[in-house]
């Protein structure tokens, strides 16, 4: 390697390639939808577990080209895989047939941005920021929980 930046770029590329491969393998397996979702969320969480908020802040601040690579990967993964998961979830009866997939994809895209962008969490008022899990994999789990299980309890308010 010619530089530390090249080493870092190679390591990030390997991590992203492993995640992409893992997601492809999970999606190709014929398992029930809840199990597929568990495997996907576990795979993403394990990948994120190696990235601390401090590391992500450093990447964003000091290596914009690597940060853009991660951001582009995130967008691509959400655009490609999430609509497929939604379609499967609708087909198997886990999600409403009336689900607006565009809004759902937009929600997931923004959720993933929050998870990997420490500046967005830092912009919260202190009281709220302290409630946000520090580790990206824990934050990912909480985001998935809210997206899939919702925040509503009881009869519909809409």
Legacy VTK file of the C-alpha trace (Angstrom):
# vtk DataFile Version 3.0
C-alpha trace
ASCII
DATASET POLYDATA
POINTS 158 float
0.000 0.000 0.000
1.225 3.463 -0.833
-0.507 5.241 2.038
-2.627 4.857 5.142
-5.542 6.237 3.140
-5.175 3.407 0.617
-5.168 0.844 3.446
-8.293 2.393 4.946
-10.010 2.516 1.554
-9.204 -1.160 0.948
-10.494 -2.183 4.380
-13.739 -0.256 3.923
-14.190 -1.713 0.438
-13.704 -5.237 1.816
-16.242 -4.611 4.594
-18.802 -3.286 2.080
-18.184 -6.184 -0.311
-18.668 -8.712 2.504
-21.938 -7.069 3.493
-23.169 -6.994 -0.119
-22.291 -10.684 -0.541
-23.959 -11.587 2.737
-27.150 -9.698 1.819
-27.280 -11.378 -1.597
-26.911 -14.817 -0.003
-29.607 -14.090 2.577
-32.047 -12.845 -0.050
-31.505 -15.936 -2.219
-32.247 -18.398 0.608
-35.771 -19.769 0.770
-36.567 -19.015 4.400
-39.689 -17.419 5.826
-39.835 -13.641 5.763
-39.361 -12.983 9.511
-36.234 -15.171 9.515
-34.908 -13.386 6.429
-35.436 -10.024 8.145
-33.666 -11.263 11.288
-30.704 -12.445 9.213
-30.487 -9.172 7.304
-30.697 -6.996 10.404
-28.098 -9.175 12.127
-25.763 -8.937 9.146
-26.046 -5.161 8.975
-25.716 -4.835 12.754
-22.582 -7.006 12.805
-21.071 -4.904 10.021
-21.909 -1.698 11.874
-20.533 -3.081 15.142
-17.008 -2.536 13.859
-17.651 1.174 13.316
-17.710 3.466 16.329
-19.304 6.924 16.216
-15.845 8.425 16.684
-14.501 6.458 13.702
-17.447 7.551 11.543
-16.892 11.178 12.565
-13.223 10.882 11.617
-14.084 9.376 8.243
-16.595 12.097 7.485
-14.244 14.884 8.513
-10.902 13.593 7.240
-11.599 11.288 4.295
-14.539 12.660 2.307
-13.867 10.280 -0.593
-14.222 7.236 1.675
-17.236 8.783 3.367
-18.858 9.219 -0.061
-18.122 5.572 -0.851
-19.912 4.474 2.322
-22.791 6.861 1.689
-23.161 5.687 -1.917
-23.111 2.066 -0.807
-25.812 2.756 1.774
-28.037 4.469 -0.791
-27.514 1.691 -3.311
-28.279 -1.049 -0.811
-31.466 0.625 0.375
-32.601 1.303 -3.215
-31.917 -2.276 -4.351
-32.702 -4.501 -1.374
-35.365 -2.701 0.618
-38.004 -2.604 -2.172
-37.421 -6.346 -2.729
-37.956 -7.000 0.973
-41.086 -4.873 1.004
-42.485 -6.755 -2.004
-41.795 -10.085 -0.330
-43.281 -8.884 2.957
-46.433 -7.701 1.173
-46.705 -10.924 -0.827
-46.428 -13.070 2.315
-48.905 -10.914 4.252
-46.466 -9.374 6.734
-47.014 -5.835 5.428
-50.165 -4.077 4.314
-50.964 -4.261 0.594
-51.582 -0.512 0.736
-48.033 0.191 1.944
-46.524 3.151 0.129
-43.170 1.641 -0.850
-41.753 4.995 -1.930
-42.314 6.475 1.509
-41.029 3.311 3.196
-37.813 3.376 1.127
-37.376 7.090 1.836
-37.849 6.414 5.565
-35.251 3.628 5.542
-32.842 5.721 3.469
-33.015 8.542 5.998
-32.820 6.145 8.927
-29.608 4.664 7.536
-28.199 8.171 7.062
-28.893 8.933 10.718
-27.188 5.727 11.798
-23.964 6.422 9.941
-23.899 10.217 10.248
-22.802 11.261 13.750
-23.502 14.940 13.008
-27.230 14.250 12.820
-27.279 12.689 16.269
-25.109 15.479 17.662
-27.674 18.022 16.398
-30.298 16.701 18.822
-30.860 18.546 22.115
-28.761 17.001 24.898
-31.674 15.284 26.633
-32.695 13.506 23.440
-29.164 12.831 22.215
-28.406 10.957 25.444
-31.343 8.619 24.711
-29.895 7.578 21.341
-27.762 4.424 21.479
-24.094 5.233 20.985
-23.158 2.062 19.118
-24.356 2.061 15.489
-25.567 -1.548 15.656
-27.747 -0.753 18.664
-29.144 2.319 16.925
-29.858 0.213 13.835
-31.818 -2.283 15.954
-33.902 0.524 17.483
-34.596 2.060 14.074
-35.693 -1.309 12.663
-37.886 -1.889 15.708
-39.679 1.425 15.162
-40.024 0.947 11.406
-41.440 -2.567 11.669
-43.212 -2.555 15.015
-44.165 1.114 14.984
-44.732 3.467 17.869
-48.502 3.161 17.962
-50.317 1.132 20.589
-53.994 0.284 20.601
-56.663 1.387 18.138
-55.706 3.267 15.007
-55.567 7.034 15.409
-55.742 7.667 11.659
LINES 1 159
158 0 1 2 3 4 5 6 7 8 9 10 11 12 13 14 15 16 17 18 19 20 21 22 23 24 25 26 27 28 29 30 31 32 33 34 35 36 37 38 39 40 41 42 43 44 45 46 47 48 49 50 51 52 53 54 55 56 57 58 59 60 61 62 63 64 65 66 67 68 69 70 71 72 73 74 75 76 77 78 79 80 81 82 83 84 85 86 87 88 89 90 91 92 93 94 95 96 97 98 99 100 101 102 103 104 105 106 107 108 109 110 111 112 113 114 115 116 117 118 119 120 121 122 123 124 125 126 127 128 129 130 131 132 133 134 135 136 137 138 139 140 141 142 143 144 145 146 147 148 149 150 151 152 153 154 155 156 157
